């Protein structure tokens, strides 16, 4: 059969069909599952998100993309340089399949960074160090997202990284 446009365009296409493909259609057949980004191993998924089920992981990723799209002044695919601060096992990064700009996924977890680097080719995976300056030039990104990152930091680290991201 024909490959749906949502699978070809990914995040560059219409958002609703892309999210439906990721959250629902991908779990209806093996062929459909091959149209979305791979899922991390359950142990890695659980370590970085508390989830251990592909469909729940996809649903969370879809909910995050919807929230970002609603808050963004422009379509997510129009950004040129995105920073996913605390990328974890790629819950958000997988949803950016088809992204044409530079997508950087930064995390302190070496296992997450290695998995992303080996499985999500549109993501530049970068290992960072806790409490250290981020390894990026000033104004290197036109947008940054940090999903469930600051809740794991003390107040001093929160202010440090807010300043880094600014």
N, C-alpha and C positions, 0 to 999 in steps of 0.2 A: 504494500500500500504506500500511499504518499506520506511523507514526513510532514507533520503539521508545521505551519509557519512559526508557531511559538517555539518549537524545538530548534528551528534554524536560526532565528533571531535572538532567542534568549531574552536577556534584560533589555535589549535594544528594541524589541517589539512592543506590542500592546501588553500592558502589565497583567491584566486579569487572565488572559489565556495562558501566559507564562506561569503565573502562580497556580492556576488550576492544574496545569500539566505537572508541576512539582508536588503539589499537595494531594492530588486525587488520582489523575490519570496514570501517573508513574507507578501506581500500586495496583493497576488493573491488569497488567501483562508484563512479561519479561521484555518484550520489544519496547514498550512505552517507558519502562524503567531505564533502558539504555539511552533515552533521549534527554535525560537530566544528568546533572553532575553526580559523580559517585558519592557514596556516603562513607564517613569514617568508620573504622571498626567500633563496635559497641562499647568496648572499654574506654577508648579515647573519647568517644562521644559523651559517655557518662562522666568521665573525669573533668571535662571542660564545660558541660552544660547541665549535668544532672539527668540527662535523657539517655535511654539506651535502645530506642526504637526508631527506625528510619522514618516512619510516617510521622511520628511526633516531632522529630528533628526537623523534617520538612515543613510541618505546620508552624513551628516556632520561627523558622527562617522566613516563611511567607508572611507571618504576622509582623515581623520586624521590618521587612521590605515595605509592607503596606504603611506602617507607621512612618518610616523614613520618607516615603513618597508623599504622604499627606503633609508632612512638615517641611518638605523641600520647596524652595521657590522655583525650581525647575525640574524637569524629568531627571531621574537618577542617571539615566544613560547619557545625559548631556555633560556630566562632570568629566574632566580630563584626568585628574589625579586624585584618587580617593585613598584615604588611610583608614583601614579597619584596625583600630587600636584595641588589642586584646582579641585577636581573631579566633582564638580557641581552635576547635576542630573544624572551622569553616562553616558554621551554621548560617552566617550571612554571606560569606564569600562564595559558597556554592550557588547561591541565587543570582550571582552576577555573571554567570556563564554567558558569553557573547559580548561582554563589556569591551568597548573599543579603546578606552583610555588605559591609564596605569592604575592598577588596583594593588595596593600594598597591604598585606596582612601581617601585622606585627604582634608577637606574643612572647612571653617569657618561658613558655613551655616548649622544650626542644622537641618532644614527640609530636605535638600539634604542628609546629613549624615544618618538621620533616614530612608529615603526612600531607599537608597542604602543598608543599614543594613538589611532591611526587604524584599528586593527583588532581590538582587544579591549576592547569598550565596558564590561565589568565591572571593568576595571582603571583605577585612577587612576595614570597614568604621571607620574613626577616625575624631572626631571633634577637630579642632585646633583653636587657638586664634590669632587674628591679632596682629602683632608686637611681638609675643612671639616665643621663640625657639621651633622648632618642637620636638614632643615627641618621637624621635627615636634615637637610638644609632648611633654614628659615623660609617660610612661605612655599614649601615644596608641594603642598596639597591645596586643592580648592574646596575640599570637604573632608571631614573626619567623623567617624562613628565609633563609639565605644559602648558595646552592649554588655551589661552586667560586669563591668570592670571596676568602677569606682566603689561599688558596694563591698569589694574585697580589699580595700585599702584603708589605712588609717587616715586621719584628717590631714596630716602633714604631707603624705604622699599624694593625696587627692589634689591639694593646692599645687604641689610640684608639677604633677602631670597636666593639670589644667593650664598652667603657665606654659608648659612644653607644647601643648596642643594649640594654644593661642598663637 
